[in-house]
Amino acid sequence: MSVASVWECIIKEQIGKLIFPLPASVYLVSKRIEHNILSMPIDEGSLSYLHSIPHLHRDPFDRIIICQTLKNGCKLITEDQIIRKYPYSIFL
């Protein structure tokens, strides 16, 4: 799970768009560990993809998650139809 996803959820919790049973920073990390999901940090290697991906999506969190997915050869699970327009075979 991308650190960017946790970051975005914490921000959305702070502005009242998301509610978790515990603080998002605690809840999401505990669920990630419970389900044996690795944490994917934001690193310079991922950032190097930002200049080459199309500007189909303005959301910086989604753009970095796409870059992380490309860099790490992962699959991206999303229902976001804008993200799915990117010309990569990374989606589940």
Backbone bond lengths (Angstrom), bond angles and torsions (degrees), N, CA, C in turn:
res aa  C-N    CA-C-N  psi(-1)  N-CA   C-N-CA  omega(-1)  CA-C   N-CA-C  phi
1 M - - - 1.445 - - 1.526 107.83 -
2 S 1.278 115.28 131.89 1.459 120.90 -178.09 1.524 111.86 -68.76
3 V 1.315 115.65 137.72 1.457 121.45 172.34 1.530 109.28 -57.71
4 A 1.328 117.00 -31.79 1.465 120.78 178.50 1.530 111.25 -62.09
5 S 1.319 117.77 -34.58 1.469 120.88 178.38 1.521 110.89 -66.60
6 V 1.318 116.24 -43.49 1.460 120.32 178.35 1.532 109.61 -63.83
7 W 1.315 116.10 -45.08 1.467 122.18 179.15 1.529 110.45 -56.52
8 E 1.328 116.36 -48.26 1.462 120.78 -179.32 1.529 111.03 -63.16
9 C 1.321 117.46 -41.30 1.469 120.52 179.50 1.522 111.74 -64.87
10 I 1.325 117.62 -37.91 1.464 120.76 177.38 1.528 109.92 -62.69
11 I 1.316 117.04 -43.72 1.467 120.72 178.35 1.527 110.57 -62.72
12 K 1.332 116.94 -44.59 1.472 120.37 -179.64 1.525 111.23 -66.18
13 E 1.320 116.75 -33.74 1.466 120.04 175.63 1.535 109.77 -65.31
14 Q 1.314 116.91 -43.13 1.471 121.65 -178.34 1.530 112.32 -62.29
15 I 1.330 117.11 -32.74 1.472 119.30 -178.86 1.537 112.51 -96.42
16 G 1.342 115.15 4.49 1.462 119.74 174.50 1.511 116.21 86.65
17 K 1.318 118.82 10.57 1.467 121.18 179.84 1.524 112.55 -84.53
18 L 1.330 118.04 -20.89 1.458 122.88 177.54 1.521 109.07 -133.17
19 I 1.335 115.53 146.95 1.455 121.65 176.95 1.526 107.79 -127.90
20 F 1.315 115.86 132.85 1.461 122.54 178.06 1.530 108.47 -121.96
21 P 1.341 117.98 156.59 1.468 119.97 179.41 1.534 113.36 -67.82
22 L 1.299 116.99 -21.43 1.466 124.98 174.56 1.519 106.22 -133.47
23 P 1.335 119.20 170.57 1.463 118.50 174.08 1.541 110.28 -52.34
24 A 1.309 116.63 139.46 1.469 121.46 -175.90 1.520 112.11 -53.14
25 S 1.318 116.92 -40.23 1.468 120.04 -178.46 1.519 112.04 -63.24
26 V 1.312 117.44 -29.45 1.464 122.12 177.90 1.524 110.28 -86.08
27 Y 1.322 115.80 -49.68 1.466 121.68 -175.01 1.532 112.63 -61.40
28 L 1.320 117.21 -49.82 1.464 119.96 -176.54 1.521 112.23 -66.05
29 V 1.317 117.18 -39.33 1.465 120.05 177.92 1.519 110.30 -66.33
30 S 1.333 117.69 -41.16 1.469 119.68 179.52 1.533 111.30 -64.55
31 K 1.322 117.59 -39.03 1.470 120.96 178.17 1.527 111.52 -69.51
32 R 1.336 115.79 -37.59 1.467 119.49 177.00 1.520 109.85 -60.82
33 I 1.313 117.32 -45.23 1.470 121.57 179.56 1.528 110.48 -67.50
34 E 1.327 117.16 -44.49 1.470 121.98 179.73 1.529 111.89 -56.09
35 H 1.319 116.59 -37.50 1.466 121.03 -177.63 1.528 113.06 -97.78
36 N 1.331 115.27 11.27 1.468 121.52 175.41 1.534 112.09 57.62
37 I 1.317 115.44 44.94 1.459 122.25 179.05 1.525 107.84 -102.53
38 L 1.299 116.72 131.92 1.458 121.10 179.74 1.525 111.33 -76.31
39 S 1.310 115.29 153.75 1.458 121.69 175.09 1.526 108.85 -91.69
40 M 1.335 116.38 133.36 1.460 120.89 179.58 1.530 108.86 -110.01
41 P 1.344 116.60 105.71 1.465 119.47 -178.86 1.528 111.91 -72.79
42 I 1.317 114.67 160.41 1.458 120.60 172.84 1.523 106.36 -86.74
43 D 1.313 116.72 121.08 1.459 119.99 -178.36 1.529 110.49 -129.71
44 E 1.315 115.29 170.95 1.467 119.70 -177.69 1.521 112.39 -62.10
45 G 1.316 117.05 -33.51 1.461 119.90 178.35 1.515 111.95 -61.55
46 S 1.326 116.49 -39.35 1.469 120.42 177.35 1.525 110.73 -68.19
47 L 1.329 115.96 -40.26 1.463 119.62 -179.14 1.521 112.46 -62.62
48 S 1.319 116.54 -27.24 1.466 119.24 -178.37 1.532 112.30 -65.90
49 Y 1.328 118.01 -17.68 1.467 121.62 178.23 1.527 112.48 -81.50
50 L 1.317 117.55 -17.30 1.469 119.98 -174.60 1.523 113.53 -57.11
51 H 1.319 117.99 -38.38 1.475 119.92 -177.24 1.521 113.09 -71.76
52 S 1.337 117.39 -16.96 1.466 118.72 -174.15 1.533 114.27 -104.58
53 I 1.330 118.51 -11.77 1.469 117.66 179.58 1.533 109.32 -84.62
54 P 1.328 116.75 146.69 1.468 119.70 179.76 1.528 111.46 -62.42
55 H 1.316 116.41 155.81 1.466 121.36 178.88 1.525 110.13 -92.00
56 L 1.319 116.15 62.77 1.462 120.76 178.75 1.522 111.37 -86.76
57 H 1.293 116.44 -20.86 1.458 122.40 -172.75 1.522 108.80 -132.43
58 R 1.315 117.28 131.57 1.466 120.46 -178.55 1.522 112.43 -90.31
59 D 1.318 117.57 -13.15 1.465 121.54 -177.35 1.527 110.09 -69.56
60 P 1.334 117.98 114.53 1.470 119.59 -176.92 1.522 113.15 -64.77
61 F 1.340 117.91 -31.10 1.463 120.00 178.19 1.527 110.37 -65.47
62 D 1.327 116.59 -45.11 1.464 119.99 179.76 1.519 111.24 -65.26
63 R 1.317 116.95 -39.04 1.469 119.81 179.80 1.533 111.36 -63.91
64 I 1.335 118.07 -41.34 1.462 118.91 179.84 1.525 110.51 -70.49
65 I 1.320 117.94 -34.14 1.470 120.27 177.43 1.526 109.91 -64.21
66 I 1.317 117.97 -40.10 1.465 121.00 175.91 1.528 109.83 -61.26
67 C 1.321 117.02 -44.57 1.474 120.94 179.11 1.529 111.47 -62.64
68 Q 1.322 117.05 -42.24 1.463 120.35 178.28 1.530 110.59 -62.39
69 T 1.311 115.66 -41.23 1.464 120.82 -179.95 1.528 110.31 -63.10
70 L 1.310 117.15 -44.83 1.461 121.11 179.01 1.532 111.20 -63.69
71 K 1.312 116.85 -46.60 1.461 121.32 -177.08 1.529 112.13 -63.28
72 N 1.337 115.98 -39.28 1.455 120.51 -174.12 1.526 114.21 -95.14
73 G 1.329 117.08 0.39 1.462 120.43 178.54 1.518 113.11 63.35
74 C 1.319 116.13 36.87 1.467 121.89 -178.28 1.528 110.56 -97.98
75 K 1.307 114.81 177.15 1.460 122.21 170.39 1.517 108.13 -106.59
76 L 1.310 117.19 143.93 1.453 123.10 -178.87 1.522 109.07 -107.92
77 I 1.325 115.37 122.74 1.458 120.87 177.72 1.526 107.22 -97.09
78 T 1.320 116.02 115.71 1.461 120.81 -179.60 1.515 110.49 -155.04
79 E 1.331 114.77 150.79 1.459 120.78 171.82 1.521 110.28 -105.91
80 D 1.317 117.35 0.01 1.461 122.72 -178.81 1.527 109.15 -69.16
81 Q 1.320 115.51 113.04 1.464 120.23 -175.81 1.528 112.99 -69.60
82 I 1.315 117.95 -26.07 1.474 119.77 176.36 1.525 109.23 -69.35
83 I 1.319 116.85 -44.66 1.472 119.81 178.27 1.528 109.98 -59.99
84 R 1.313 117.02 -39.94 1.474 121.15 -177.85 1.529 113.00 -66.37
85 K 1.331 118.08 -11.51 1.466 121.22 177.34 1.530 112.31 -78.50
86 Y 1.337 117.36 -13.18 1.457 119.03 179.25 1.526 109.68 -64.48
87 P 1.325 118.19 141.32 1.475 122.26 -171.77 1.533 113.20 -82.82
88 Y 1.330 116.08 52.45 1.473 120.38 -179.39 1.511 109.31 -128.27
89 S 1.312 116.62 151.17 1.465 121.04 177.72 1.537 108.56 -97.31
90 I 1.328 115.29 59.59 1.465 121.21 -176.33 1.517 112.45 -112.84
91 F 1.325 118.88 0.03 1.448 121.16 -169.50 1.524 112.76 -98.63
92 L 1.320 114.09 143.42 1.472 121.51 171.62 1.499 108.47 -106.51
